Amino acid sequence: MSDDATRRPGEGRRLTKAERKEQARREREELQRKLASKRRARTVGIVAGAAVIAAVVVAATLLPSGGDAPEPAQLLRQAAAAAAEAGCGEVATTPDYDPADNDRSHMTTGQIEPLSSYPTIPPASGPHADVPLPAGVYDSLTQPQLYQAIHSLEHGATIVWYDPAAPAARTARIIDFYDRRLQDAQVGQDRVIVAPYDFPGDPAGILPEGAEMALVSWHRLRSCPSIDLAVAFDFTSQYSFPTAEDREYGGVAPEPGGSLG
């Protein structure tokens, strides 16, 4: 065995948090490249196919049952069992920011409130930027502005935060699913933000120990020790406004339906 091999990070010891995060990032990027390649191949196949049957064959080949594109209704049927298996807590009602008068306040230019001053990790309300954050799937290179994201919650958005060190296969499944709201599956979730929760410099800038996923709407928070797409969709489909799958709105956003920038 070469000297380089014996010095590989993690060999003979437990990987550090930083090493796990870097490993997960590389695996996640590789999976996303493969998923993007599948989408491109599917699009080319559908355009090239003159007959409906050709498109069906291409889709069936690239997206097998239970594979990359689960149906929203299927996810909702799986949600309760998935939440139990993932060890998720119940959806909790979060307290106001202290002082309560600042729970919906806008920050002035240059103002920054420390994340540790918010009552929960991640924040579910509190002082925020003037401009909300657009919905979308973000990553370590396009890390969202957290204080803008809080403003989006006030307007009825939901956020799926995940630990950047979590297994890439699970995060990639969520990323691919929510990215499809602008693709062909039309899952009806254009009020969702998906991003790694990674804001160094403050102890509250990482998810609590044992949490791989945190689901947030205004004054609502659900944490899970393991990432699961069915649990995420169960939350975002009823706490985003407007909802998906004709679900009754379960949130309490002060300005539901407001612009997300």
C-alpha positions, 0 to 999 in steps of 0.5 A, spaced: 500 500 500 502 506 498 504 512 503 498 516 500 493 511 501 495 510 508 494 517 509 487 518 506 483 522 511 478 518 515 482 511 515 483 508 522 479 514 525 473 517 525 472 522 520 471 530 523 465 534 521 469 538 516 471 532 513 464 529 513 462 535 510 467 535 504 466 528 503 458 529 502 459 535 498 463 531 493 458 525 493 452 530 492 455 534 486 457 527 483 450 525 484 447 532 481 451 531 475 448 524 474 441 527 475 442 533 471 445 528 465 438 524 466 434 530 465 438 532 459 437 525 456 430 525 458 428 531 454 432 529 448 429 523 448 422 526 448 423 531 443 426 526 438 420 521 439 415 523 434 410 517 438 407 518 445 410 511 446 417 513 445 416 518 450 413 513 455 419 508 453 424 513 455 421 515 461 420 508 464 427 507 462 430 513 465 425 514 471 424 507 474 418 506 479 420 508 486 427 511 483 428 519 482 421 522 481 416 519 486 409 522 485 407 527 490 401 523 492 405 517 494 410 521 498 404 523 502 402 516 503 409 514 506 410 520 510 407 518 517 411 511 517 417 515 514 417 520 520 417 515 525 423 511 521 427 517 521 426 519 528 423 526 527 419 530 532 413 533 532 412 540 528 413 545 534 410 552 535 416 556 536 416 562 541 417 570 539 423 573 538 425 577 544 423 582 545 417 580 541 416 587 538 422 585 533 419 578 531 417 581 525 422 587 524 426 589 518 433 590 519 436 597 517 442 597 512 448 594 515 445 591 521 446 584 523 443 580 529 447 574 531 443 567 530 444 566 537 439 571 539 434 567 535 430 562 540 430 556 535 436 553 530 434 555 525 430 561 526 423 561 524 421 568 525 425 574 528 428 580 525 430 580 517 432 583 511 428 588 507 428 583 501 425 576 501 429 570 498 427 567 492 424 560 492 429 555 489 435 550 491 441 553 493 448 549 495 454 551 498 456 555 492 450 559 492 449 559 500 442 563 501 442 570 505 439 567 512 436 574 514 432 574 507 430 567 508 426 569 514 423 574 510 420 569 505 417 565 511 413 571 513 410 571 506 408 564 506 415 560 504 417 554 507 425 552 508 428 545 508 435 546 511 439 540 511 446 538 514 452 539 509 455 533 512 449 529 511 449 523 506 449 525 499 444 520 496 439 523 501 440 530 500 440 529 492 434 526 492 431 532 496 434 537 491 432 533 485 425 533 487 424 540 489 428 542 483 423 539 478 418 544 480 420 548 474 421 541 470 417 536 468 414 533 474 410 540 476 410 538 484 407 544 485 412 547 490 414 554 488 414 557 495 420 552 497 427 554 499 432 548 499 439 549 502 445 547 507 444 550 513 452 552 514 453 559 517 460 559 520 462 564 525 456 563 530 454 557 534 447 557 532 450 557 525 450 549 524 444 545 526 443 542 533 447 535 534 443 529 531 439 533 526 440 532 519 434 536 517 430 542 519 423 544 516 421 551 517 415 555 516 413 562 520 413 559 527 413 552 525 419 547 526 420 540 525 427 537 526 429 530 524 435 526 525 435 523 518 433 526 512 427 524 508 424 526 502 417 524 504 417 527 511 420 534 507 414 534 502 409 532 507 411 539 511 412 543 505 406 541 501 401 544 507 406 549 510 407 553 504 402 558 501 399 556 497 399 549 498 400 543 494 396 537 493 389 541 495 392 541 502 389 545 507 394 551 509 397 549 516 401 555 517 401 562 520 405 566 516 403 573 517 403 575 509 401 568 506 402 569 498 407 575 499 412 576 494 419 572 494 423 577 491 
